[in-house]
Amino acid sequence: MQLSGWRAAQRFARDLFALRNDDAELARAQFRSFSKQMPLLYLILICNATAVTVAFFKPTMLLETLVIPVIICSVAMVRAIWWRRQDGAQSFTDAEIAQQIQRTCKLAVIMTLAFELWCMWIYSSGDAYARGHLTFFLGLTQVSTVFCLMTMRAAAMRVAATSTLVFILFFSTVDQGKMLVEAIVLGCVGVGMMIVTHRYNLDFSMLICSQRDLRNRQAETEKLSEENRQIALTDALSGLPNRRQLLVNLDRIDDREGEALDGLAVLFIDLDGFKDINDTHGHQAGDSLIRSLSVRIGQICPPHSMLARVGGDEFVILIEAPDASSVAKSMAERISDEIALPVLVDRHVLQVGASIGIATNADGACSSHELLRRADTAMYHVKTGTKGKIAVYTSTMDRGRLRRLAIEAEIATGIGNDEFDVVYQPVVDAHSGQFVATEALIRWPRRAAGMLLPQQFIEIAEATGQIHPLGMFVLERACRDVGPLDDVTLSVNVSPAQFRDPGFLRQVSHVLEQTRFPPQRLQLEITEGYLLAQPETAIRTIKSFKAMGLSIALDDFGTGFTSIHYLRTYGFSHVKIDKSLLANLSPNSKASLLVAGAINLARGLDMEVTAEGVETHEQAALLRAAGCNKLQGFLFGRPMAIADLRALHVRLGREQLPPPIMQGLKSTGT
């Protein structure tokens, strides 16, 4: 235990006098601190040496009382001037600072010993008065030196220990021990200075470390703040700037004065068919597609543009360049072609299109935010017309969009105010002429601004998601209205947006349960375009509905690209021939051959065929001869209210239609 205590004391003593260079920042702070005190230290030394010289000068002792102090003062003056010219360690490297500190520690001890030994050398040549002065200046020099070097612990400790030890040894023996008391007192002072120096140095080191920690924390905070800022302004999926960053750039542009005409352009890009990919292949496939498109579009964008992802499938390109209009149009064509290229994701070939709107300030200066709105308007104009196109903003687009927005708001109000109605068009058996089915059609008769045709508001409802409540309204109302007509089948059109809704199957089941309408009497009609867009989802949904007992009909048959493979795969029970195929229907015409081929194709796959849009007896006869099962059109009745449909049902019962119509049905037309 005693040995370990002794070793610990040795280590402590070595640490007190050791020169530490492992902390470069602390060494720099120490150097910066004592470099300000060093000129004062040497000035004190010069003053003390001068005072001792004056007190002890003797012409007979020029070496001891003049030459030596001049040398000491000269060296001190040179060092004082050198330190005065330093800039607080700004021009020194860490290695140079370590070297200067080491040199200072040595010089401090050397200069202290030189001064003390000189004083002790001339001590005996002075009278009592001069000796008192010398003792005073020795003690003053020691104290001032230690305190000036206090931030440099190794130098201060070495000076304090050396000067105190020499002082005690000299004055305890000189003058027959008469100065022993002074030696002891100064020794105690030296020890006290060493203790104070040690504590001060510890506090100084802690202060420097605390300042460093504070700076590090501030740097980390600033770094985190910058990272958070980048996160807030960056789209996590694509790595592109997000809407917030885009708005920041738009604000920056608006703050500039005098933006040149045709110097700004905005492209608003919306992907066509992206939601279908998400629904069919999952969001992971959609994310991969977005990342791929972000890279490919970014490669097309020139350096003076900014590509941002502002929504799930929406991108914006901000162009700042002379002749921005032509640059934007050229880029839009290249981007449209690039986006249309197929992408291989998880062994699936995915393909989307793009609807692109362009707005520029070529026709007059306007704010960048206004350009963004105009580009969005142009994109929406494309989206609601022919998708996959490019449109440049014109003022007429605003009027169309305002009208669409007004209708959108009116639809929401109309649903709540019971402004919509359901009408029914009869469907007859092509051979017997019996009234066997009806198709439910929506109407908007009680609209405050006047009635709108379905084609004027259905598309808007589909684009805004309002088709879901409208579609369920038609289904529920039709099931309640047609329910009592127990021998009549009900056909209801289903929007593609409804069909791809995961909850649609459950909603239909709920309506059937609430209205107690037999599933076997309900037929849902779906258009061909949706089936081609996402066949896998369509097949699963059709199978689920057929398992419930419903019939699924392919609407507008003959106007699309459905092949025999698709018809077999989907498992339709009915197809409806589009009325556009009946326009030039006459005996031996190309139209009759086309219709007959479509009917034979469907019947060959065990599907019933209904022709819609029948308006003449000749059309009815030709369709019957071609093998059509059911007929629908103005010839047999226009869409009517449920009361009129019930009256027609009561009047006909199980009877055939009036003779004039039946004669047309039975006629072969040859």
C-alpha atoms as one frame of an Amber mdcrd trajectory, in Angstrom:
protein
   0.000   0.000   0.000   2.837   2.385   0.890   4.633   1.496  -2.339   1.574
   2.119  -4.471   0.971   5.432  -2.661   4.533   6.464  -3.305   4.208   5.612
  -6.991   0.977   7.548  -7.235   2.690  10.553  -5.673   5.510  10.219  -8.173
   3.081  10.108 -11.063   1.280  13.168  -9.700   4.554  15.057  -9.363   5.569
  14.131 -12.901   2.189  15.261 -14.217   2.558  18.631 -12.476   5.803  19.365
 -14.273   5.124  17.476 -17.496   4.520  19.319 -20.737   1.363  17.998 -22.421
   1.046  18.265 -26.211  -1.728  15.703 -26.742  -4.503  18.301 -26.852  -3.708
  20.672 -29.709  -6.678  22.946 -29.036  -5.774  23.325 -25.341  -2.135  24.029
 -26.278  -3.253  26.700 -28.723  -5.451  28.311 -26.071  -2.564  28.269 -23.547
  -0.205  29.770 -26.071  -2.710  32.447 -27.002  -3.236  33.310 -23.326   0.341
  33.530 -22.057   1.570  35.159 -25.279  -0.322  38.243 -24.160   1.478  38.170
 -20.795   5.005  37.472 -22.001   5.890  41.078 -22.980   4.739  42.183 -19.492
   6.831  39.417 -17.891   9.995  40.502 -19.685   9.247  44.156 -18.951   9.034
  43.332 -15.208  12.292  41.404 -15.474  14.015  44.392 -17.159  12.692  46.791
 -14.522  13.829  44.564 -11.639  17.250  44.011 -13.192  17.633  47.742 -13.757
  16.651  48.487 -10.151  19.159  45.945  -8.801  21.850  47.358 -11.096  21.286
  50.878  -9.812  21.491  49.656  -6.209  24.666  47.594  -6.703  26.565  49.429
  -9.457  30.300  49.838  -8.808  32.827  51.011 -11.397  35.258  48.468 -10.061
  32.770  45.634 -10.755  31.615  46.421 -14.307  31.151  42.745 -15.274  28.982
  41.925 -12.238  27.035  45.203 -11.958  26.721  46.322 -15.606  27.647  43.805
 -18.309  25.660  40.857 -16.944  22.462  42.890 -16.302  22.749  44.476 -19.749
  22.945  41.020 -21.317  19.929  39.850 -19.275  17.925  42.970 -20.182  18.884
  42.698 -23.871  17.719  39.110 -24.096  14.529  40.040 -22.254  13.958  42.985
 -24.615  14.407  40.827 -27.725  11.954  38.228 -26.405   9.454  40.896 -25.365
   9.514  42.442 -28.834   9.146  38.997 -30.442   6.132  38.146 -28.312   4.620
  41.555 -28.958   4.659  40.917 -32.666   2.829  37.619 -32.442  -0.881  37.508
 -33.330  -2.050  35.093 -30.688  -1.067  31.871 -32.485  -3.039  32.654 -35.626
  -0.062  32.130 -37.927   1.287  28.989 -36.207   0.479  25.397 -36.927  -0.194
  22.971 -34.085   3.328  21.554 -34.399   4.874  25.040 -34.295   2.856  25.949
 -31.228   4.041  22.802 -29.460   7.598  23.739 -30.345   7.190  27.324 -29.074
   5.683  26.101 -25.791   8.563  23.721 -25.251  11.060  26.508 -25.975   9.222
  28.880 -23.609   9.360  26.340 -20.771  13.131  26.060 -21.157  13.735  29.798
 -21.565  11.545  30.617 -18.565  13.661  28.424 -16.299  16.925  29.657 -17.846
  16.013  33.344 -17.561  14.798  32.865 -13.975  17.962  31.048 -12.940  20.130
  33.598 -14.740  18.494  36.491 -12.913  18.573  34.762  -9.516  22.138  33.530
  -9.830  23.270  37.007 -10.904  21.492  38.525  -7.882  23.077  35.996  -5.551
  26.489  36.626  -7.159  26.392  40.349  -6.334  24.504  39.949  -3.026  27.577
  40.113  -0.806  28.929  43.284  -2.518  26.087  45.485  -1.354  25.277  47.075
   1.942  22.318  46.084   4.098  20.047  48.525   2.320  20.993  47.183  -1.138
  20.614  43.583   0.064  17.088  44.320   1.205  16.283  45.736  -2.223  17.746
  42.681  -3.868  15.706  40.299  -1.720  12.542  42.215  -2.526  13.191  42.199
  -6.294  14.048  38.516  -6.246  10.721  37.670  -4.612   8.847  40.075  -6.938
  10.437  38.537 -10.004   9.534  35.028  -8.882   5.892  35.869  -8.141   5.362
  37.888 -11.340   6.990  35.209 -13.495   4.825  32.424 -12.058   1.586  34.346
 -12.439   2.402  35.461 -15.986   3.016  31.815 -16.908   0.030  30.489 -14.951
  -1.912  29.211 -17.991   1.153  27.170 -18.981   1.310  24.850 -15.987   4.582
  23.111 -16.871   6.465  26.414 -17.281   4.921  28.007 -14.172   5.589  24.915
 -12.041   9.175  24.580 -13.217   9.900  28.285 -12.599   8.208  28.207  -9.185
   9.997  25.042  -8.078  13.414  26.114  -9.393  13.327  29.690  -8.053  11.898
  28.667  -4.677  14.433  25.908  -4.180  17.377  28.157  -5.118  16.029  30.982
  -2.938  15.623  28.724   0.105  19.061  27.146  -0.284  20.792  30.506  -0.719
  19.058  32.581   1.949  19.043  29.840   4.570  22.860  29.895   4.546  23.816
  33.475   3.749  24.574  35.997   6.526  24.919  33.242   9.137  21.223  32.286
   8.694  19.839  35.727   9.348  17.604  35.425   6.241  16.241  31.992   7.177
  12.820  33.368   8.066  12.560  35.148   4.728  13.655  31.944   2.989  10.988
  29.889   4.756   8.269  32.472   4.064   9.197  32.705   0.394   9.309  28.906
   0.221   5.734  28.800   1.569   4.737  31.447  -0.934   6.285  29.355  -3.705
   4.341  26.283  -2.612   1.164  28.347  -2.436   1.755  29.704  -5.928   2.213
  26.175  -7.206  -1.090  25.092  -5.646  -2.890  28.143  -7.062  -1.280  27.546
 -10.454  -2.353  23.898 -10.461  -5.977  24.733  -9.591  -6.088  27.636 -12.014
  -4.701  25.457 -14.768  -7.312  22.797 -14.100 -10.075  25.429 -14.320  -8.525
  26.868 -17.462  -8.346  23.424 -19.084 -11.966  22.707 -18.138 -13.018  26.059
 -19.576 -11.288  25.331 -22.876 -12.808  21.831 -22.979 -16.251  23.250 -22.190
 -15.918  25.821 -24.961 -14.837  23.100 -27.340 -17.761  20.897 -26.341 -20.088
  23.846 -26.783 -18.716  24.529 -30.256 -19.015  20.857 -31.144 -22.607  20.778
 -29.964 -23.343  23.943 -31.894 -21.738  22.414 -34.982 -23.759  19.222 -34.505
 -26.913  21.280 -34.002 -26.218  23.267 -37.154 -25.477  20.059 -39.022 -28.695
  18.449 -37.781 -30.579  21.620 -38.594 -29.191  21.561 -42.119 -29.978  17.856
 -42.436 -33.514  18.452 -41.184 -33.826  21.314 -43.638 -32.689  19.071 -46.453
 -35.090  16.353 -45.309 -37.923  18.875 -45.168 -37.106  20.078 -48.693 -36.381
  16.691 -50.272 -38.700  13.947 -51.409 -37.678  10.826 -49.511 -38.564   8.359
 -52.276 -36.995   9.974 -55.331 -34.363  12.196 -53.705 -35.684  15.123 -55.740
 -36.702  18.499 -54.313 -40.268  18.363 -53.008 -43.155  20.820 -53.247 -41.831
  22.893 -50.335 -38.440  23.327 -52.007 -40.176  24.222 -55.252 -42.209  26.920
 -53.505 -39.025  28.274 -51.895 -37.472  28.599 -55.355 -40.615  30.226 -56.705
 -40.487  32.767 -53.861 -36.854  33.453 -54.676 -37.734  34.126 -58.299 -40.643
  36.383 -57.365 -38.356  38.425 -55.117 -36.198  39.287 -58.085 -36.996  42.443
 -59.982 -37.628  42.747 -63.698 -37.803  39.091 -64.777 -37.089  38.920 -68.533
 -39.912  37.936 -70.863 -39.805  34.310 -71.978 -37.223  33.633 -69.299 -39.384
  31.333 -67.178 -41.345  28.175 -67.925 -43.044  25.527 -65.821 -43.856  21.964
 -66.883 -46.447  20.082 -64.834 -46.255  16.310 -65.401 -48.881  13.812 -64.272
 -48.405  10.090 -64.862 -51.242   8.243 -66.580 -52.012   4.771 -65.262 -49.789
   5.002 -62.187 -52.621   4.251 -59.746 -53.470   1.112 -61.695 -49.868  -0.098
 -61.281 -50.053   0.524 -57.530 -53.345  -1.357 -57.302 -52.205  -4.251 -59.491
 -48.545  -4.754 -58.579 -48.383  -3.087 -55.178 -46.851   0.127 -53.869 -43.338
  -1.324 -53.936 -43.525  -1.635 -57.716 -44.951   1.882 -57.919 -42.086   3.212
 -55.797 -39.521   1.516 -58.024 -41.159   3.047 -61.074 -41.087   6.524 -59.507
 -37.388   6.192 -58.681 -36.592   5.037 -62.198 -38.586   7.838 -63.823 -37.009
  10.424 -61.511 -33.542   9.462 -62.741 -34.568   9.320 -66.392 -36.411  12.642
 -66.353 -33.562  14.238 -64.419 -31.117  13.228 -67.166 -33.205  15.142 -69.692
 -33.404  18.326 -67.629 -30.717  20.925 -68.489 -28.543  22.550 -65.791 -30.707
  25.698 -65.694 -33.794  23.774 -64.606 -35.152  22.244 -61.435 -37.023  18.930
 -61.291 -39.295  18.421 -58.269 -41.708  15.689 -57.228 -44.777  17.452 -55.891
 -47.198  14.557 -55.466 -47.565  10.806 -55.697 -47.348  10.743 -59.496 -46.795
  14.441 -60.214 -43.579  16.189 -61.199 -42.794  19.831 -61.912 -39.888  21.221
 -63.919 -38.962  24.873 -63.412 -36.929  26.315 -66.283 -34.951  29.543 -66.044
 -33.387  30.255 -69.415 -33.657  32.548 -72.427 -36.315  31.390 -74.892 -37.874
  29.266 -72.157 -40.968  28.525 -74.296 -39.131  26.549 -76.951 -36.957  24.843
 -74.328 -40.069  23.758 -72.423 -41.852  22.395 -75.515 -38.793  20.480 -76.634
 -38.271  19.045 -73.152 -41.942  18.085 -72.854 -41.795  16.007 -76.042 -38.614
  14.243 -74.941 -40.010  13.601 -71.457 -43.277  12.265 -72.867 -41.389   9.816
 -75.074 -39.079   8.823 -72.215 -41.912   8.177 -69.748 -43.771   6.049 -72.296
 -40.874   3.575 -72.454 -41.513   0.320 -70.544 -39.729  -0.343 -67.264 -38.854
  -3.801 -65.929 -39.676  -4.055 -62.215 -39.545  -7.427 -60.425 -39.945  -9.320
 -63.709 -42.997  -7.186 -64.603 -42.947  -4.824 -67.545 -44.580  -1.620 -66.342
 -45.611   1.208 -68.616 -47.263   4.552 -67.979 -47.961   7.670 -69.983 -47.744
  11.341 -69.146 -50.103  14.288 -69.350 -47.997  17.471 -69.481 -49.051  21.078
 -69.044 -46.780  23.998 -69.968 -46.924  27.633 -68.882 -44.447  30.392 -69.752
 -44.143  34.138 -69.261 -43.618  34.722 -72.988 -46.867  36.686 -73.341 -46.181
  38.976 -70.384 -44.551  39.009 -66.995 -46.372  37.072 -64.293 -45.339  35.571
 -60.984 -43.719  32.177 -60.876 -46.506  30.946 -58.599 -49.009  31.945 -61.260
 -47.001  30.007 -63.837 -47.233  26.924 -61.625 -51.000  27.316 -61.416 -51.281
  27.777 -65.161 -49.158  24.719 -65.869 -51.359  22.724 -63.496 -54.426  24.016
 -65.333 -52.963  22.996 -68.695 -52.118  19.543 -67.335 -55.631  19.139 -65.978
 -56.992  20.163 -69.374 -55.009  17.323 -70.929 -56.035  14.914 -68.193 -59.743
  15.504 -68.681 -59.432  15.313 -72.459 -57.056  12.957 -74.228 -54.467  11.659
 -71.807 -50.863  11.318 -72.841 -50.752  14.679 -74.572 -49.011  18.028 -74.110
 -50.869  21.319 -73.737 -49.659  24.899 -73.474 -51.730  27.081 -71.184 -54.288
  29.470 -72.683 -56.803  31.666 -70.902 -59.705  29.569 -72.215 -58.490  26.677
 -70.045 -59.270  28.676 -66.935 -62.870  29.089 -67.954 -63.221  25.369 -68.558
 -61.563  24.560 -65.259 -63.697  27.017 -63.338 -66.759  25.391 -64.835 -65.498
  21.951 -63.851 -64.773  23.173 -60.329 -68.259  24.642 -60.121 -69.824  21.383
 -61.287 -67.654  19.478 -58.827 -69.004  21.597 -55.971 -72.556  21.270 -57.299
 -72.282  17.475 -57.395 -71.389  17.392 -53.714 -74.319  19.693 -52.932 -76.657
  17.818 -55.248 -76.052  14.493 -53.510 -76.989  16.023 -50.179 -80.027  17.881
 -51.587 -81.485  14.867 -53.426 -81.133  16.544 -56.816 -80.285  13.306 -58.692
 -82.697  10.765 -60.099 -82.520   7.322 -61.639 -84.348   6.509 -64.884 -84.740
   3.142 -66.550 -84.586   1.992 -70.154 -86.330  -1.298 -70.961 -84.493  -4.218
 -72.541 -86.460  -6.770 -74.546 -85.875 -10.346 -75.594 -84.816 -10.266 -79.250
 -86.915 -13.324 -80.170 -90.075 -13.057 -78.057 -90.188  -9.303 -77.600 -90.839
  -9.713 -73.896 -89.761  -6.988 -71.442 -87.039  -8.899 -69.549 -84.561  -6.341
 -68.206 -83.873  -2.677 -67.614 -80.772  -0.502 -67.405 -80.511   2.093 -64.614
 -79.268   5.510 -65.741 -78.530   8.557 -63.614 -80.049  11.976 -64.295 -79.688
  15.397 -62.629 -83.092  17.032 -63.112 -83.218  19.205 -60.009 -79.885  21.011
 -60.447 -80.256  24.653 -59.427 -78.486  25.973 -62.538 -80.346  23.679 -64.907
 -80.176  20.024 -65.876 -76.906  18.558 -67.131 -76.532  15.505 -69.337 -74.662
  12.553 -67.762 -71.697  12.966 -70.113 -71.307  16.526 -68.780 -70.818  15.515
 -65.146 -69.925  11.797 -64.978 -66.347  12.406 -66.151 -65.887  15.143 -63.545
 -67.286  12.874 -60.849 -64.831  10.139 -61.862 -61.880  12.535 -61.792 -62.756
  13.860 -58.330 -63.793  10.604 -56.688 -67.445  11.680 -56.408 -68.404   8.790
 -58.665 -68.315   6.530 -55.603 -71.296   8.098 -53.780 -73.104   8.663 -57.095
 -72.594   5.053 -58.166 -73.806   3.675 -54.837 -76.798   6.014 -54.970 -77.780
   4.618 -58.393 -77.264   1.016 -57.277 -79.285   1.338 -54.077 -82.116   3.333
 -55.692 -82.335   0.940 -58.635 -82.389  -2.132 -56.384 -85.249  -0.653 -54.350
 -87.169   0.500 -57.421 -86.803  -2.633 -59.561 -87.038  -5.084 -56.672 -90.845
  -5.511 -56.914 -90.562  -6.357 -60.634 -89.524  -9.885 -59.802 -89.121 -11.078
 -63.404 -86.977  -8.139 -64.576 -83.161  -8.155 -64.546 -81.396  -4.945 -63.495
 -78.272  -3.645 -65.243 -76.131  -0.965 -63.586 -73.090   0.710 -65.095 -69.979
   0.638 -62.945 -67.236   3.217 -63.246 -63.647   1.923 -63.496 -62.899   3.973
 -60.372 -65.551   1.995 -58.488 -64.417  -1.329 -59.877 -60.835  -0.891 -58.702
 -61.916   0.251 -55.221 -61.013  -2.594 -52.810 -64.157  -1.873 -50.811 -66.537
  -1.962 -53.772 -67.342  -5.682 -53.424 -68.303  -5.174 -49.791 -70.402  -2.101
 -50.654 -72.388  -3.981 -53.316 -72.977  -6.861 -50.921 -74.212  -4.404 -48.290
 -76.674  -2.781 -50.738 -78.057  -6.165 -51.782 -78.482  -7.127 -48.155 -80.209
  -3.857 -47.240 -82.554  -3.840 -50.248 -83.044  -7.648 -50.307 -82.463  -7.586
 -54.035 -81.601 -11.057 -55.436 -78.003 -11.123 -56.723 -79.118 -13.324 -59.637
 -81.148 -10.401 -61.026 -78.288  -7.881 -60.891 -75.903  -7.315 -63.771 -72.924
  -4.956 -63.507 -71.580  -3.407 -66.703 -67.902  -2.500 -67.010 -66.078  -0.889
 -69.933 -63.284  -2.555 -71.847 -60.655   0.131 -71.202 -60.376  -0.637 -67.501
 -59.931  -4.354 -68.146 -56.964  -3.788 -70.412 -55.401  -1.347 -67.925 -55.267
  -3.844 -65.068 -56.377  -7.329 -66.105 -55.227  -9.202 -62.999 -57.293  -7.081
 -60.614 -60.288  -7.180 -62.966 -60.207 -10.975 -63.164 -60.140 -11.340 -59.382
 -62.988  -8.874 -58.905 -65.174 -10.445 -61.618 -64.704 -13.894 -60.080 -65.717
 -12.533 -56.676 -68.898 -10.954 -58.045 -69.809 -14.118 -59.983 -69.337 -16.113
 -56.792 -72.006 -13.874 -55.235 -74.386 -14.755 -58.069 -74.118 -11.502 -60.067
 -73.680 -11.291 -63.841 -70.902  -9.187 -65.321 -71.346  -7.632 -68.766 -68.684
  -6.126 -71.007 -70.053  -2.748 -72.088 -69.259  -0.997 -75.396 -68.143  -4.281
 -76.961 -66.628  -3.831 -80.424 -65.118  -0.402 -79.850 -61.875  -1.531 -78.194
 -59.199  -4.179 -78.505 -60.463  -7.083 -76.432 -59.314 -10.385 -77.859 -60.741
 -13.875 -77.576 -58.089 -14.574 -74.933 -59.342 -11.696 -72.800 -62.991 -12.731
 -73.153 -62.147 -16.259 -72.059 -59.955 -15.090 -69.193 -62.377 -12.621 -67.639
 -65.366 -14.972 -67.623 -68.077 -12.504 -68.716 -71.623 -13.752 -68.852 -72.857
 -10.971 -71.188 -71.518  -8.482 -73.705 -73.216  -5.298 -74.923 -72.635  -4.215
 -78.521 -71.988  -0.494 -78.671 -74.542   1.611 -80.497 -71.805   3.125 -82.682
 -71.657  -0.186 -84.611 -75.331   0.136 -85.556 -75.002   3.498 -87.305 -74.742
   2.103 -90.862 -76.369  -1.242 -90.192 -78.180  -2.526 -93.303 -78.479  -5.874
 -95.097 -75.228  -7.099 -96.672 -73.308  -4.018 -95.437 -69.843  -4.136 -93.881
 -71.438  -2.958 -90.630 -73.791  -5.958 -90.605 -70.894  -8.333 -91.225 -68.935
  -6.720 -88.378 -71.879  -6.938 -85.975 -72.626 -10.507 -86.964 -68.963 -11.428
 -86.391 -68.967  -9.846 -82.949 -72.194 -11.642 -82.008 -70.925 -15.015 -83.241
 -67.667 -14.483 -81.332 -69.506 -13.820 -78.076 -72.012 -16.639 -78.510 -69.171
 -19.004 -79.366 -67.839 -18.258 -75.879 -71.264 -18.932 -74.287 -72.021 -15.272
 -73.632 -75.365 -13.596 -74.107 -75.362 -10.563 -76.388 -77.320  -7.352 -75.903
 -77.340  -4.620 -78.539 -77.918  -1.077 -77.367 -78.961   1.962 -79.368 -81.556
   0.107 -81.489 -83.781   2.743 -83.124 -85.291   1.128 -86.214 -87.207  -2.058
 -87.065 -84.590  -2.904 -89.651 -81.804  -2.797 -87.064 -83.848  -4.972 -84.736
 -84.519  -7.559 -87.419 -80.896  -7.754 -88.521 -79.698  -8.116 -84.932 -82.221
 -10.847 -84.243 -81.188 -12.698 -87.359 -77.527 -12.407 -86.382 -78.275 -14.159
 -83.085 -78.506 -11.251 -80.653 -80.262 -12.209 -77.399 -81.542  -8.860 -76.149
 -82.246  -5.456 -77.627 -82.227  -2.019 -76.058 -82.927   1.368 -77.574 -85.436
   4.086 -78.335 -87.409   1.614 -80.491 -88.532  -0.146 -77.347 -88.650   2.776
 -74.970 -86.691   5.821 -73.900 -85.272   6.098 -70.367 -88.262   6.593 -68.077
 -89.138   7.145 -64.448 -89.730   4.105 -62.260 -93.476   4.769 -62.195 -93.632
   4.586 -65.994 -91.471   1.457 -65.997 -93.816  -0.204 -63.519 -96.811   0.830
 -65.598 -95.133  -0.676 -68.679 -94.473  -3.847 -66.756 -98.095  -4.081 -65.590
 -99.417  -3.326 -69.074 -97.271  -5.908 -70.812 -97.037  -8.498 -68.070 -95.735
 -11.552 -69.799 -97.185 -10.438 -73.136 -95.185  -9.570 -76.190 -94.670  -6.027
 -77.373 -97.281  -4.452 -79.665 -97.604  -6.023 -83.118 -95.812  -3.280 -85.077
 -92.623  -3.828 -83.081 -92.932  -7.591 -83.190 -93.359  -7.524 -86.938 -90.091
  -5.656 -87.140 -88.441  -8.206 -84.948 -89.692 -11.143 -86.986 -88.787  -9.626
 -90.318 -85.510 -10.854 -91.755 -85.048  -7.773 -93.871 -84.588  -9.825 -97.105
